[in-house]
Amino acid sequence: MNVEAIARGIGPVDEKVLSDLEEALILADTGASLAREYVEELHAMWRHGKLPDTEALRAALRAMIADTLAPRMVPLEVKPPYPFVVLVVGVNGVGKTTTIGKIAHWLKGEGHPVLLAAGDTFRAAAIEQLKIWADRVGADLVQHKEGSDSSAVAFDAVRAAKARGAHAVLIDTAGRLHTKAPLMEEMRKVVRVVGREMAGAPHEVLLVLDATNGRNAVAQAKTFQEFTGVTGLALTKLDGTAKGGVVLSVTREIGAPIRFIGVGESVDDLRPFDASAFAEALF
């Protein structure tokens, strides 16, 4: 039984309902310690007569989740001095390039000229995919040929953004396994090179995580935090309620705010994170 099924049950709350809820929260990747904390608090409320039925249980759990995530609800703010440089990182297959395209669309809607940097030079398809997004959203693009040094692409992109008056630079990077230290060291080089071209850059290191990766997403977050620092999170593929617990477990492990969540395939399905709306949508 999942969290939604329990929370939408009919009838009184009892010890079995609370025990089932704890198990369901753990299976939904919330993490054992946080699931235990939630259920202990709910159990105390139940013993004091504050949870007469599952409707009250659902409302209480939603409030707890919203309170947990509220401090992480900090939207991405592109601000001067321009260009504001965003380095987008993550492992293979989490949707970095697509996320960049959607963020570019959102920033354009906010009135910011955007430049995209095709820093994933390992895959010709990634460069082509980013070019399609640049054309689609009306953003400039800096690209080198396949196999080029990704730090050189990033450097040229920041320089071009200065010359063209772009407010934001979104730098795509090659997917790399968080367990491969040499590849992670390459990412540190990109950070250093960008910082030499513009003091304080990158101003944001945005880690893209696939919510369907469950607890593995937590391990990824901790490793990228160590190698590049992480100042913001974008969680993709959150269109299934059973996957929502990973948001709680990731924010439990690292202090970075959640900038965006992806809830579908369309360009408008990446949206700034709202803790209350997220808790409401879980069940």
N, C-alpha and C positions, 0 to 999 in steps of 0.2 A: 504494500500500500504506500502511496506517495503522500507528500505533505498536503497537496491540494485535496486529495480524497479524504484525508483525515479532517482537515480544516473545514471542508464542506459537508462533513457528516451531520446527521440530524440526531438530536437528543442530548442528554447530559454529558458533562465531562467527568471522566473517572480515571483511576490509576492506569488502566489499560490504554485509554486514549492518549494520555500523556507519555506513556512508555513507547507506544507506537509512533508518536510524533517525534520523539527524540531519535529513534532509529531512522525514520524517514528523512529527518534533517541531515543526519550523517550521510545517508545514501545519496542525498542531493548535493553532496560536496560542501556542506557548510563547515565541516570540521568538527571533530568530536568535542573539543573543549567549549566551543561557542554553543553547540547544540545542547550540551549539558547545562551551561549557564542559562540559556533561554528556558529550558524545561524546569530547572530548579525555581526560577522566578515565577513561571506559570503555575507550578505546583503550589507555591506559597500563596499565590492569588486564589487558587482553587480552594485551598484549605480555609481561607478567610471568606469564602462564599462569593468571590468576585467573578467567578467563571461558571455561571449556571448552565451554560450550554455552549455548543461549538461555535455559535455566532459570536459570543463574547470571547471565546478562545481565539478565533480568527482575528478579531479586532485587536486583541492584546498582542498577538504575535506580529501583526503588521506594524503596530506602533513600535515594538522592540527593534524590528529590522530597520525601520525608517530612522530611529534614533541612532542605531549603530552606524548607519551609512551617511547620515546627515553631515558629519564633519568632512566626508570625502566628496561632497557635492560642490566642487569648485570648477567652474567652466574654464576652458582655455581662453585666455585673454591676450590677443595680439595687440601689443602696445609699442610706442616708440621707446628707444630709437629704432627705426626701421633699417634693414629688414629684420623681422622677428624670425629666428631660425628654429625650425622644428626638425629634430632627427627622429625618424620613425624606425623602431627596431622590433625584432621578434623572431621566432623560429620559423622554419619553413611551413607554408600552408595555412597560416592564420588569417591571411587576407590583408596584408600590409598595403599592397598597391591599391587595392580597391578602397581601403579605408582612407588612404591619402586622397584619392579622387573625390570621395564623398566629403572629406574635410575641406578640400579646395572649393567644392560647390557651396558648402556652408559659409566659408569665409568670403567668397565672392558675394553671397547674399547679404553679408554684413558690411559690404562696401570695401573690402580689402583687395587690392591687386595681388595676385598670387603667382609665384614661380615654383615649378616642380623640378626636382633634380633626380634624374634616373640613376641613382647610385647602386642599384642592383645590376651590376655589369656582368654577373655570371650567367644570366639568362637573357638571350635576345628577346624572348617572349615578354619578359618583364618590362624591358625598355619600350617595346611596342605597346604593351598594355597601358603604360603610363602616358605614352603619346596620345592614345585614344582618349584617355581621361582629360588630358590637357586640352585637346581639341573640343571635347564635349562641354567642359565647364568654362572655357575661355581663359585658360592660364598659360603663361609662358613655360617653356620647357628647355632645360639644359641636359644634353645627353652626350656621351662619348660612345665609341664603338664597343661592342661586346668584348669582355676581357680586360677592359681598361681598369686603372686604379680608381676604386670608388672614392677615395679621399680626394683625388684630383677633380672628380666630378663635383663633389660637395664644395670644394674650394672655388671652382669656376662658377658654381651656381650662386654662391653668396656674393661674389664679385659682380656677376651679371645683375643680380637683384638690386645692388646699390646703384648701378648705372641706369637701370630701367625704372627705378622708383617703386619696386615691389614692396608691399608691406610685409609679406610673409614668404618664407622659403620652406617648402616641405621636402625633405630629403628621404627618398626611398633607399632601403638598404637590402642587401642580399639576406635571405633567410639563413640563419645559422643555428645549429643545434647548441643549446645552452651548455651541453656537456663537453664541447670541443673548445678548449682553452685557446689554441692558436687563432681560431676564427674570431673568438671574442676579443682577442688582443688587437685584431685588425680594426674592430669597431672603436677601440680606444684611440687608434691612429686617426680615424675620421673626426672624432671629438677634438683631438689636439689641433688638427689642420684647420678645421672650421674656426676654432678659437683664435688661431693666429691671424686669420683674415678679418675677423670681427670680434672685438673684446666682448666677453660674456657669452658668446655663442658656443654651443647651441643653447638657446634660451629655454628650450623644452626638449626633453628626451621622452618621447611618447612610446610606451611599450604596448604593442597590440597582442592581445591574448584571445585565444579561441575558447569560449566558455565550455564547449563540449569536451575539452581536454581535461576537465575536472581538476583533481589534485595535482596533476602534472603541470598545470598552469601556475600553481603556487611555486613549484620548484623553478620554473622558468623565470618568474618574477624575481625571485631571490638572487638568481645568478646574474641577470641583467642589472639588477640594482648594484651588485658588487662590481661589475666590470664597467658600466657606463653611467651609473646613476640613473634613476628613473624618477621623472618629475610628474608624470601623468600616465594614466592607463586608458586604453580603449578596448572594451570587451565586445567581441563579435559573436554572432550566432546565438544571441540570447532570446530567440523567438520561441523557445520551448521552456515552459515553466520549470521542468524538472532540472534544468541546468543552472538555475539562478543562484544556488548556494555557493558556487565558486566565487561570485562577487564578494560575498561575506568573508570567505576564507582568504582570498588574495589580499583584501584590505586589512585583514587581521595580521598578515605577515609583513607587509611593507606599508609605509606611510603615505605613499603617493595618492593623490586624489584621482577619482574616476572622471575623466574629461568627457568621454563618449561611450554610448552603448549602441551596438548594432542589433536591430530586431527584424531584419529582412533584407531583401535583395535590392530594392529600389534605391535610387540616389538619395532619397529623403529618409531612408530607414536607419541612418546613423544620426543620433541626436544627442544633445547634451544630457548628462545624467541628472535625473531627478529622483532623490531617495524615496520620497513619499509615493510618487507615481510607480516607481519600481516595486516597492513593497505591496502596493495595491494590486499590481498586475501579477504578482506571484501566485495568488490563489484567491 
